[in-house]
């Protein structure tokens, strides 16, 4: 017996879920497999939950504060400082060093908030344009719940302990995934615009680049965790998450550099530089 998480005819009639990518990677089967996972151990679901809830609007102040703190603590005023990370990271770090140390965190926090808003705008435009349907909570043949207070209740065959929290405040449409877009935005922002020096952070060397362990962990553990969580909690299909990550990459390629220059201009007008 299988869990019904979608109206198959309705879902596959939406062209975004019947593309060459979906067929070649057999994403329909993978979607169903993840949606039909009955339950996972509590310690595992805690990790999935933290990733899935990370970009709930209530969490934005946490990320802003983190950007502020890491910007202030990650830079040294030593003129001969060596930066860790990408060339863009180094260039932005040198720009921040021209600003009073007490204001660097505030400027970078403002910059990050601007990237969040830009990503949100384009994500919502995408959702309105594609108007795709989200997965449905399974009902066929299973006792289903979104929150299980009693882990010893053997009558529960399909369980998402933190489902209501993760699914709260979600919009009507599915593609692209806003949380996946914001996760990629955060990873790219930390990689490019939260500078660290080689003396202030543990690094992993990739060729000629010394990338902070922080950034390696974000891309290898956090980003995949967010993508999996959004599918696991039946908020999205895998295609939505691929679309969200791709959208964020496109935004950072085309729009964020322009936004960065505007932030620098604003800082100059306010005599911060």
N, C-alpha and C positions, 0 to 999 in steps of 0.2 A: 504494500500500500504506500502511496506517495502523498506528500503534502501538496495541496494546490495553492501556489503562490501567485498565480496570474491567470488571466483569461488568455489562453494561448493564441486564439484567433485574433483577439484585439491587440495583443502585444506584438505579434509578428507582422501585423498589418502596418505597423509604424515603420517607415523605411529606415530610420536610424538604427533599428534593431534587426535589420535584415540585409546589412551591407556585406561586402566582400570580407571585411575584417571579422565580422561576427561568424560568417560561414567558415572561413579558413581556420580560425582559432576555436571553433565550436563553442562560442561563448554562451549560447542558449543552454547547453547542457551544464556548463560550469556555473551559470547563474542558478539553475535549478539545484545543483549539488550543494552550493553554499547556502541557499535559502532553506534547504531541507535538512541541514545539520540539526539534529534534535536538540542538543545542548552540549555545552563544554564545561569542564571543571571551573569552579568559581574563580580560582586564581588566574586562569586563562581568560575568563570573561572580564575580569577586572581590567586587564591590559587592553582587551578589545574595546571595552566601554570607555576607558580614558582616551583612546584614539578616536572613537566614534563621537564623543562628546566635546572634543577639544575645540571645535569651532562653533559651538553653540554661542549665540550672542552674549550670554552671560560670562563667557570666558575671554572676551576681547580685552578687558582691563588687565588680565593676567599677562597676555602676550605683550601688550604695550609696556607694562612695567618691566618685563623681562628684557625687551629691547633697550629700554632706558638704562637698566642696571648693567647689562653686558656691554653696552657702548661705552659707558663711563669707566668700567673696570677693565675693559679689554684693550684700551689704548695707553701707551706710554708717551710721555712728553719728551722722551729722549730723541734728539734730532737724528740719531743714527739707527733708529729702530728698524727692525726687519719684520715685515708683515707675513702672516700666514694666509694662504688661500689664493684666490684668483687675482689677475691683474686689475680687474674692476674693483675688487675688494681693497687692494692696495691704494688705488687712486682715490677711492672714497675715504679711506682712512686718512690719507694725507690732507684731504679737504677738511675732514673733521678736526684735524690737529690745528687748523688755522682758527678754530673757534675756541672760545673760553671753555675750559674743561667742565665747568659747572653747567654749560648749556648744550654740550654735545649730545647728551642723552635725550634731552627734550627735542632737539632738532631731528634726531633719528627716529624718535617715537612718533613725531608728527609725520615724517616721511612714511613710516610703516603704516600708520593709520590711513594715509592717502592711498597706499597700494591696496589696502583692504577694501576701501570704498570703491576704487576703480574696478577691482576684481568682482566685487558684489554687483556693481551696475551691469557689467558685461555678462555675468552669470545669469542675472534675472532677465536680461534682454534675450539671452539664449533660451531660457525656460519658456518665456512668453512666445518666442518664435517657433520652437519645435513642439511645445504643448504636449509632451509625451506623458504617458501614465506611469505611476509608480507601482511597485510590487504590492500585492494584497496580502494581508495576514492570512495564513493558512486556516482553513476551516474543515476541509473534507477528511473525515475519518480520524481526527485527532482532537484530544483535549488541548486547546491552545490558550496560552496566556502570554502577556508581555512582561509581567513581573511575577516572580515566584518567591513567596516569602518562606515557603517550607520546602527545602531541598530534599526532604525525605518523602515527599508525596509521590508515590510510585504511579499514581494515576496520570501524572503529567508527562506526556511523551514529547512535547515540543516546548522549549522553554527559552525565553530571553529575559534574564533577570532585570536588566536595565533598559528594556526596550522603550518604555514610555518616556524615559528621560532623553534617550538618544533621538527619538522620533519627535520630540517636542519642538514647536516653532518651525517645523519644516513647511515649505511652500507646496502648492498644489502639484506642480509639474516636476518632472524628473531629470531631464537632460538640459544642460550638463550638471554634474554634481557640484554644488556650491562648496561643500566641505572639502572635496578633493581639490578644487581650485584654490581654496584658501590654504590648504596644507602645502601645496606646491609653491604658492606665493610665499609662505613663511620660510620654507626650505631655501628657496632662491634668495629671499631677502637676507637671511642669515649668512648664506654663502657669499653674497656680493656686497652687502651693505652693513653688516655688523662686524667690523674689523677686529682682528686679534693679532697680537704680536707673537713672535716665536717664543718669547719668554713668558707669555701670560696664558698659554693654553697648550695642552697635549695635542700633538699633530700626527697625521699619517701622511707619509710621502707618496705621491703619485707622480713619477717622472721628476720634473723640476719643480713641482708644486708641493708645498707642505700644507695639507688641508687639516683644519682643526678636527679632532675626534668628534666634537659637537656636531659638525656638519655631516660627517660620515654617518653618525647615528641617526640624524634627522632623515637622511635620504634612504638609509638601509633598514631602519626599524620603524620610525614614526610614520613616514609617508605611506609605505605599504600597509601599516596598521590601520591608518585612517581609511584607505581604500577598502580593505577587507571588512572593516567594521560597518561601513555604510551599506555594504551588500549583505553582510551577516544579519544586521538588524532590519532588513527588508525596507530600507529607505531608498535604495538605488539598485540599478542593474550595473554590471561591470562596464558596459558601454558608456554609461553616464560618468563613471569615474575616469575612464580614459579620456573622455571629452573634457572633463574638468581640468585634469592635469595638462592636457594639450592647450587648452584655452589660457591657462596661467603662463605656460611657456611662451605663447604668442604675445601675451600682454607684456611680459618682461623683455621680450625682444623688441617690440614696436613702441610701447607706450611708456613703460617705466623710465627708460633713459630720458625721455622728454620731461616727465614728471620730476625726475631728479634735478634737471637743470632749472626748472621752475622753483624747486625748493631752495636751491643755492641762490638764485636771484632774490627770493624772498628773504633769505638770511642776510644777504648783503644790504637790502633796503632797510632791514631792521638793525643794521650795524652790528650783526653778530659775527661778521667776518672782517 
